[in-house]
Amino acid sequence: MSMNNAKKVIAKSNIHIVNINRLLKGIKSNIFADYIYSDNKGIDIMTNKVAATSDLNIIKKYMKELNNVDATDVMSSKLP
């Protein structure tokens, strides 16, 4: 994710955390997002546990659908 996109996401990180957690709760996941932070490669979303592929896909889909983010610049979710 470009630094421009990262700044847009970080500016509203509290809203994004709430929305991601709502989506994860909707699929009855026991994972929840703790916080979002920016590093030199883009943004990282920290969760309370190791996320399953379905959880990562929900987060990726949410990030791609943000109005102020270039969807072509969203990298695939992955485990560290």
Summary of the structure (lengths in Angstrom):
residues: 80
radius of gyration: 11.6
end to end distance: 16.1
largest distance: 32.7
contacts: 205
relative contact order: 0.22
helix: 48%
strand: 16%
